[in-house]
Amino acid sequence: MIERTGCVRAIFDDHAIVEVYPQDACSSCATGCARTRSSRLSSPSCVEARDLVGVQVGEQVVIAIHESTLVRGTLMVYGIPLIGFIAGVVGGSTFGGGSDGFAILGGIAGLLVGFLIIKMAGRVRQSGLPREMYQTLIIQRVDV
């Protein structure tokens, strides 16, 4: 599981909004890379996480998500639209007689179809998997 530390900002039923701060360096090195240097400039982000430990607003917590969920999600969000875009460009160019205009229209159509597939697949996937497999979870409190 990938774990990050954050601060609880709001609580809703069995979920909480956790503000996660950018990391200084990953566990594999202490020197920092380009990603680390750029994250110092970015602001904190908020994540909705399922509360497994009964936290209160203002507490420091550790949130976690399965690695496979992160990898699959990344491949899905970037890969499917890219494949749709490329297929649309090739199809538009082929059926449009090599016209750039048809290639552009085909690319846009393929991109939109890719986004539609992601939206539909997300609904189907979530309905068939245990919630812990695709949700961010609050797994423990941090002693300050």
mmCIF file of the C-alpha atoms, coordinates in Angstrom:
data_MODEL
# 
_entry.id   MODEL 
# 
loop_
_atom_site.group_PDB 
_atom_site.id 
_atom_site.type_symbol 
_atom_site.label_atom_id 
_atom_site.label_alt_id 
_atom_site.label_comp_id 
_atom_site.label_asym_id 
_atom_site.label_entity_id 
_atom_site.label_seq_id 
_atom_site.pdbx_PDB_ins_code 
_atom_site.Cartn_x 
_atom_site.Cartn_y 
_atom_site.Cartn_z 
_atom_site.occupancy 
_atom_site.B_iso_or_equiv 
_atom_site.pdbx_formal_charge 
_atom_site.auth_seq_id 
_atom_site.auth_comp_id 
_atom_site.auth_asym_id 
_atom_site.auth_atom_id 
_atom_site.pdbx_PDB_model_num 
ATOM 1   C CA . MET A 1 1   ? 0.000   0.000  0.000   1.00 0.00 ? 1   MET A CA 1 
ATOM 2   C CA . ILE A 1 2   ? 1.108   3.555  -0.704  1.00 0.00 ? 2   ILE A CA 1 
ATOM 3   C CA . GLU A 1 3   ? 0.885   5.680  2.436   1.00 0.00 ? 3   GLU A CA 1 
ATOM 4   C CA . ARG A 1 4   ? 0.868   9.454  2.964   1.00 0.00 ? 4   ARG A CA 1 
ATOM 5   C CA . THR A 1 5   ? 0.374   11.664 5.998   1.00 0.00 ? 5   THR A CA 1 
ATOM 6   C CA . GLY A 1 6   ? -2.243  14.394 6.131   1.00 0.00 ? 6   GLY A CA 1 
ATOM 7   C CA . CYS A 1 7   ? -4.570  16.412 8.321   1.00 0.00 ? 7   CYS A CA 1 
ATOM 8   C CA . VAL A 1 8   ? -8.330  15.794 8.614   1.00 0.00 ? 8   VAL A CA 1 
ATOM 9   C CA . ARG A 1 9   ? -10.269 18.873 7.452   1.00 0.00 ? 9   ARG A CA 1 
ATOM 10  C CA . ALA A 1 10  ? -13.887 17.586 7.470   1.00 0.00 ? 10  ALA A CA 1 
ATOM 11  C CA . ILE A 1 11  ? -15.862 14.461 8.367   1.00 0.00 ? 11  ILE A CA 1 
ATOM 12  C CA . PHE A 1 12  ? -18.918 13.069 6.539   1.00 0.00 ? 12  PHE A CA 1 
ATOM 13  C CA . ASP A 1 13  ? -20.462 9.814  7.829   1.00 0.00 ? 13  ASP A CA 1 
ATOM 14  C CA . ASP A 1 14  ? -17.721 7.178  7.380   1.00 0.00 ? 14  ASP A CA 1 
ATOM 15  C CA . HIS A 1 15  ? -15.549 9.415  5.148   1.00 0.00 ? 15  HIS A CA 1 
ATOM 16  C CA . ALA A 1 16  ? -13.206 12.293 5.845   1.00 0.00 ? 16  ALA A CA 1 
ATOM 17  C CA . ILE A 1 17  ? -11.564 14.989 3.752   1.00 0.00 ? 17  ILE A CA 1 
ATOM 18  C CA . VAL A 1 18  ? -7.818  14.804 4.365   1.00 0.00 ? 18  VAL A CA 1 
ATOM 19  C CA . GLU A 1 19  ? -5.416  17.548 3.331   1.00 0.00 ? 19  GLU A CA 1 
ATOM 20  C CA . VAL A 1 20  ? -2.229  15.878 2.097   1.00 0.00 ? 20  VAL A CA 1 
ATOM 21  C CA . TYR A 1 21  ? 0.988   17.857 1.928   1.00 0.00 ? 21  TYR A CA 1 
ATOM 22  C CA . PRO A 1 22  ? 3.629   17.355 -0.787  1.00 0.00 ? 22  PRO A CA 1 
ATOM 23  C CA . GLN A 1 23  ? 6.459   15.034 0.264   1.00 0.00 ? 23  GLN A CA 1 
ATOM 24  C CA . ASP A 1 24  ? 10.014  16.289 0.580   1.00 0.00 ? 24  ASP A CA 1 
ATOM 25  C CA . ALA A 1 25  ? 11.671  13.085 -0.635  1.00 0.00 ? 25  ALA A CA 1 
ATOM 26  C CA . CYS A 1 26  ? 10.619  9.518  -1.253  1.00 0.00 ? 26  CYS A CA 1 
ATOM 27  C CA . SER A 1 27  ? 11.862  6.621  0.828   1.00 0.00 ? 27  SER A CA 1 
ATOM 28  C CA . SER A 1 28  ? 14.354  5.508  -1.822  1.00 0.00 ? 28  SER A CA 1 
ATOM 29  C CA . CYS A 1 29  ? 16.530  8.625  -1.582  1.00 0.00 ? 29  CYS A CA 1 
ATOM 30  C CA . ALA A 1 30  ? 17.032  11.610 0.648   1.00 0.00 ? 30  ALA A CA 1 
ATOM 31  C CA . THR A 1 31  ? 18.594  13.902 -1.962  1.00 0.00 ? 31  THR A CA 1 
ATOM 32  C CA . GLY A 1 32  ? 15.402  14.625 -3.842  1.00 0.00 ? 32  GLY A CA 1 
ATOM 33  C CA . CYS A 1 33  ? 14.654  14.491 -7.541  1.00 0.00 ? 33  CYS A CA 1 
ATOM 34  C CA . ALA A 1 34  ? 12.912  16.798 -9.996  1.00 0.00 ? 34  ALA A CA 1 
ATOM 35  C CA . ARG A 1 35  ? 9.529   15.569 -8.757  1.00 0.00 ? 35  ARG A CA 1 
ATOM 36  C CA . THR A 1 36  ? 10.495  16.445 -5.197  1.00 0.00 ? 36  THR A CA 1 
ATOM 37  C CA . ARG A 1 37  ? 11.713  19.920 -6.122  1.00 0.00 ? 37  ARG A CA 1 
ATOM 38  C CA . SER A 1 38  ? 8.548   20.666 -8.081  1.00 0.00 ? 38  SER A CA 1 
ATOM 39  C CA . SER A 1 39  ? 6.312   19.358 -5.265  1.00 0.00 ? 39  SER A CA 1 
ATOM 40  C CA . ARG A 1 40  ? 7.799   21.928 -2.867  1.00 0.00 ? 40  ARG A CA 1 
ATOM 41  C CA . LEU A 1 41  ? 6.223   24.605 -5.034  1.00 0.00 ? 41  LEU A CA 1 
ATOM 42  C CA . SER A 1 42  ? 2.810   22.961 -5.128  1.00 0.00 ? 42  SER A CA 1 
ATOM 43  C CA . SER A 1 43  ? 0.051   23.442 -2.617  1.00 0.00 ? 43  SER A CA 1 
ATOM 44  C CA . PRO A 1 44  ? -1.525  20.723 -0.478  1.00 0.00 ? 44  PRO A CA 1 
ATOM 45  C CA . SER A 1 45  ? -4.256  18.616 -2.057  1.00 0.00 ? 45  SER A CA 1 
ATOM 46  C CA . CYS A 1 46  ? -7.452  17.288 -0.502  1.00 0.00 ? 46  CYS A CA 1 
ATOM 47  C CA . VAL A 1 47  ? -8.427  13.627 -0.708  1.00 0.00 ? 47  VAL A CA 1 
ATOM 48  C CA . GLU A 1 48  ? -11.633 11.902 0.317   1.00 0.00 ? 48  GLU A CA 1 
ATOM 49  C CA . ALA A 1 49  ? -10.785 8.835  2.393   1.00 0.00 ? 49  ALA A CA 1 
ATOM 50  C CA . ARG A 1 50  ? -12.815 6.187  4.179   1.00 0.00 ? 50  ARG A CA 1 
ATOM 51  C CA . ASP A 1 51  ? -12.427 6.523  7.945   1.00 0.00 ? 51  ASP A CA 1 
ATOM 52  C CA . LEU A 1 52  ? -11.508 3.165  9.526   1.00 0.00 ? 52  LEU A CA 1 
ATOM 53  C CA . VAL A 1 53  ? -10.272 4.510  12.881  1.00 0.00 ? 53  VAL A CA 1 
ATOM 54  C CA . GLY A 1 54  ? -12.774 7.190  13.948  1.00 0.00 ? 54  GLY A CA 1 
ATOM 55  C CA . VAL A 1 55  ? -10.809 10.395 13.472  1.00 0.00 ? 55  VAL A CA 1 
ATOM 56  C CA . GLN A 1 56  ? -11.675 13.961 14.457  1.00 0.00 ? 56  GLN A CA 1 
ATOM 57  C CA . VAL A 1 57  ? -11.184 17.216 12.543  1.00 0.00 ? 57  VAL A CA 1 
ATOM 58  C CA . GLY A 1 58  ? -7.634  18.529 12.945  1.00 0.00 ? 58  GLY A CA 1 
ATOM 59  C CA . GLU A 1 59  ? -5.978  15.150 13.638  1.00 0.00 ? 59  GLU A CA 1 
ATOM 60  C CA . GLN A 1 60  ? -2.893  14.012 11.735  1.00 0.00 ? 60  GLN A CA 1 
ATOM 61  C CA . VAL A 1 61  ? -3.559  10.682 10.003  1.00 0.00 ? 61  VAL A CA 1 
ATOM 62  C CA . VAL A 1 62  ? -1.971  8.202  7.627   1.00 0.00 ? 62  VAL A CA 1 
ATOM 63  C CA . ILE A 1 63  ? -3.953  7.478  4.464   1.00 0.00 ? 63  ILE A CA 1 
ATOM 64  C CA . ALA A 1 64  ? -3.272  4.550  2.146   1.00 0.00 ? 64  ALA A CA 1 
ATOM 65  C CA . ILE A 1 65  ? -4.259  3.231  -1.271  1.00 0.00 ? 65  ILE A CA 1 
ATOM 66  C CA . HIS A 1 66  ? -3.387  -0.073 -2.940  1.00 0.00 ? 66  HIS A CA 1 
ATOM 67  C CA . GLU A 1 67  ? -0.536  0.183  -5.446  1.00 0.00 ? 67  GLU A CA 1 
ATOM 68  C CA . SER A 1 68  ? -2.473  -1.786 -8.037  1.00 0.00 ? 68  SER A CA 1 
ATOM 69  C CA . THR A 1 69  ? -5.352  0.693  -7.844  1.00 0.00 ? 69  THR A CA 1 
ATOM 70  C CA . LEU A 1 70  ? -3.010  3.595  -8.490  1.00 0.00 ? 70  LEU A CA 1 
ATOM 71  C CA . VAL A 1 71  ? -1.266  1.875  -11.410 1.00 0.00 ? 71  VAL A CA 1 
ATOM 72  C CA . ARG A 1 72  ? -4.499  0.665  -13.021 1.00 0.00 ? 72  ARG A CA 1 
ATOM 73  C CA . GLY A 1 73  ? -6.124  4.035  -12.564 1.00 0.00 ? 73  GLY A CA 1 
ATOM 74  C CA . THR A 1 74  ? -3.178  5.850  -14.114 1.00 0.00 ? 74  THR A CA 1 
ATOM 75  C CA . LEU A 1 75  ? -3.059  3.489  -17.093 1.00 0.00 ? 75  LEU A CA 1 
ATOM 76  C CA . MET A 1 76  ? -6.796  3.798  -17.551 1.00 0.00 ? 76  MET A CA 1 
ATOM 77  C CA . VAL A 1 77  ? -6.968  7.587  -17.278 1.00 0.00 ? 77  VAL A CA 1 
ATOM 78  C CA . TYR A 1 78  ? -4.040  8.188  -19.641 1.00 0.00 ? 78  TYR A CA 1 
ATOM 79  C CA . GLY A 1 79  ? -4.012  5.055  -21.818 1.00 0.00 ? 79  GLY A CA 1 
ATOM 80  C CA . ILE A 1 80  ? -7.619  4.718  -22.945 1.00 0.00 ? 80  ILE A CA 1 
ATOM 81  C CA . PRO A 1 81  ? -7.996  8.323  -24.186 1.00 0.00 ? 81  PRO A CA 1 
ATOM 82  C CA . LEU A 1 82  ? -4.611  8.090  -25.908 1.00 0.00 ? 82  LEU A CA 1 
ATOM 83  C CA . ILE A 1 83  ? -5.599  4.887  -27.694 1.00 0.00 ? 83  ILE A CA 1 
ATOM 84  C CA . GLY A 1 84  ? -8.952  6.446  -28.630 1.00 0.00 ? 84  GLY A CA 1 
ATOM 85  C CA . PHE A 1 85  ? -7.217  9.564  -29.919 1.00 0.00 ? 85  PHE A CA 1 
ATOM 86  C CA . ILE A 1 86  ? -4.740  7.603  -32.062 1.00 0.00 ? 86  ILE A CA 1 
ATOM 87  C CA . ALA A 1 87  ? -7.473  5.314  -33.403 1.00 0.00 ? 87  ALA A CA 1 
ATOM 88  C CA . GLY A 1 88  ? -9.614  8.352  -34.184 1.00 0.00 ? 88  GLY A CA 1 
ATOM 89  C CA . VAL A 1 89  ? -6.797  10.119 -36.028 1.00 0.00 ? 89  VAL A CA 1 
ATOM 90  C CA . VAL A 1 90  ? -5.997  7.014  -38.091 1.00 0.00 ? 90  VAL A CA 1 
ATOM 91  C CA . GLY A 1 91  ? -9.679  6.331  -38.791 1.00 0.00 ? 91  GLY A CA 1 
ATOM 92  C CA . GLY A 1 92  ? -10.442 9.949  -39.661 1.00 0.00 ? 92  GLY A CA 1 
ATOM 93  C CA . SER A 1 93  ? -7.439  10.194 -41.928 1.00 0.00 ? 93  SER A CA 1 
ATOM 94  C CA . THR A 1 94  ? -8.242  6.880  -43.628 1.00 0.00 ? 94  THR A CA 1 
ATOM 95  C CA . PHE A 1 95  ? -11.931 7.550  -44.193 1.00 0.00 ? 95  PHE A CA 1 
ATOM 96  C CA . GLY A 1 96  ? -11.337 11.212 -45.045 1.00 0.00 ? 96  GLY A CA 1 
ATOM 97  C CA . GLY A 1 97  ? -8.925  10.428 -47.850 1.00 0.00 ? 97  GLY A CA 1 
ATOM 98  C CA . GLY A 1 98  ? -5.865  11.658 -45.970 1.00 0.00 ? 98  GLY A CA 1 
ATOM 99  C CA . SER A 1 99  ? -7.421  14.990 -45.053 1.00 0.00 ? 99  SER A CA 1 
ATOM 100 C CA . ASP A 1 100 ? -5.996  16.708 -41.988 1.00 0.00 ? 100 ASP A CA 1 
ATOM 101 C CA . GLY A 1 101 ? -9.407  18.053 -41.066 1.00 0.00 ? 101 GLY A CA 1 
ATOM 102 C CA . PHE A 1 102 ? -10.921 14.579 -40.870 1.00 0.00 ? 102 PHE A CA 1 
ATOM 103 C CA . ALA A 1 103 ? -7.894  13.371 -38.899 1.00 0.00 ? 103 ALA A CA 1 
ATOM 104 C CA . ILE A 1 104 ? -8.416  16.171 -36.355 1.00 0.00 ? 104 ILE A CA 1 
ATOM 105 C CA . LEU A 1 105 ? -12.150 15.486 -36.076 1.00 0.00 ? 105 LEU A CA 1 
ATOM 106 C CA . GLY A 1 106 ? -11.475 11.764 -35.753 1.00 0.00 ? 106 GLY A CA 1 
ATOM 107 C CA . GLY A 1 107 ? -8.905  12.410 -33.024 1.00 0.00 ? 107 GLY A CA 1 
ATOM 108 C CA . ILE A 1 108 ? -11.315 14.569 -31.044 1.00 0.00 ? 108 ILE A CA 1 
ATOM 109 C CA . ALA A 1 109 ? -14.088 11.988 -31.454 1.00 0.00 ? 109 ALA A CA 1 
ATOM 110 C CA . GLY A 1 110 ? -11.749 9.182  -30.365 1.00 0.00 ? 110 GLY A CA 1 
ATOM 111 C CA . LEU A 1 111 ? -10.655 11.170 -27.324 1.00 0.00 ? 111 LEU A CA 1 
ATOM 112 C CA . LEU A 1 112 ? -14.270 11.790 -26.301 1.00 0.00 ? 112 LEU A CA 1 
ATOM 113 C CA . VAL A 1 113 ? -15.111 8.112  -26.763 1.00 0.00 ? 113 VAL A CA 1 
ATOM 114 C CA . GLY A 1 114 ? -12.103 7.250  -24.583 1.00 0.00 ? 114 GLY A CA 1 
ATOM 115 C CA . PHE A 1 115 ? -13.351 9.518  -21.804 1.00 0.00 ? 115 PHE A CA 1 
ATOM 116 C CA . LEU A 1 116 ? -16.833 7.982  -22.088 1.00 0.00 ? 116 LEU A CA 1 
ATOM 117 C CA . ILE A 1 117 ? -15.348 4.481  -21.792 1.00 0.00 ? 117 ILE A CA 1 
ATOM 118 C CA . ILE A 1 118 ? -13.465 5.533  -18.632 1.00 0.00 ? 118 ILE A CA 1 
ATOM 119 C CA . LYS A 1 119 ? -16.637 6.918  -17.082 1.00 0.00 ? 119 LYS A CA 1 
ATOM 120 C CA . MET A 1 120 ? -18.639 3.758  -17.837 1.00 0.00 ? 120 MET A CA 1 
ATOM 121 C CA . ALA A 1 121 ? -15.833 1.394  -16.808 1.00 0.00 ? 121 ALA A CA 1 
ATOM 122 C CA . GLY A 1 122 ? -15.387 3.195  -13.494 1.00 0.00 ? 122 GLY A CA 1 
ATOM 123 C CA . ARG A 1 123 ? -19.025 2.629  -12.591 1.00 0.00 ? 123 ARG A CA 1 
ATOM 124 C CA . VAL A 1 124 ? -18.920 -1.044 -13.529 1.00 0.00 ? 124 VAL A CA 1 
ATOM 125 C CA . ARG A 1 125 ? -15.607 -1.689 -11.747 1.00 0.00 ? 125 ARG A CA 1 
ATOM 126 C CA . GLN A 1 126 ? -16.684 -0.041 -8.504  1.00 0.00 ? 126 GLN A CA 1 
ATOM 127 C CA . SER A 1 127 ? -19.899 -2.003 -8.350  1.00 0.00 ? 127 SER A CA 1 
ATOM 128 C CA . GLY A 1 128 ? -18.077 -5.346 -8.511  1.00 0.00 ? 128 GLY A CA 1 
ATOM 129 C CA . LEU A 1 129 ? -15.061 -4.782 -6.239  1.00 0.00 ? 129 LEU A CA 1 
ATOM 130 C CA . PRO A 1 130 ? -14.732 -4.523 -2.469  1.00 0.00 ? 130 PRO A CA 1 
ATOM 131 C CA . ARG A 1 131 ? -14.578 -0.848 -1.518  1.00 0.00 ? 131 ARG A CA 1 
ATOM 132 C CA . GLU A 1 132 ? -11.158 -1.243 0.099   1.00 0.00 ? 132 GLU A CA 1 
ATOM 133 C CA . MET A 1 133 ? -9.655  -2.199 -3.269  1.00 0.00 ? 133 MET A CA 1 
ATOM 134 C CA . TYR A 1 134 ? -10.274 1.152  -4.928  1.00 0.00 ? 134 TYR A CA 1 
ATOM 135 C CA . GLN A 1 135 ? -10.749 3.617  -2.068  1.00 0.00 ? 135 GLN A CA 1 
ATOM 136 C CA . THR A 1 136 ? -8.273  5.704  -0.181  1.00 0.00 ? 136 THR A CA 1 
ATOM 137 C CA . LEU A 1 137 ? -8.384  4.610  3.469   1.00 0.00 ? 137 LEU A CA 1 
ATOM 138 C CA . ILE A 1 138 ? -7.457  6.274  6.742   1.00 0.00 ? 138 ILE A CA 1 
ATOM 139 C CA . ILE A 1 139 ? -5.466  3.528  8.439   1.00 0.00 ? 139 ILE A CA 1 
ATOM 140 C CA . GLN A 1 140 ? -4.035  5.170  11.582  1.00 0.00 ? 140 GLN A CA 1 
ATOM 141 C CA . ARG A 1 141 ? -3.591  8.330  13.602  1.00 0.00 ? 141 ARG A CA 1 
ATOM 142 C CA . VAL A 1 142 ? -0.195  10.026 13.802  1.00 0.00 ? 142 VAL A CA 1 
ATOM 143 C CA . ASP A 1 143 ? 1.119   10.891 17.248  1.00 0.00 ? 143 ASP A CA 1 
ATOM 144 C CA . VAL A 1 144 ? 2.328   14.466 17.161  1.00 0.00 ? 144 VAL A CA 1 
# 
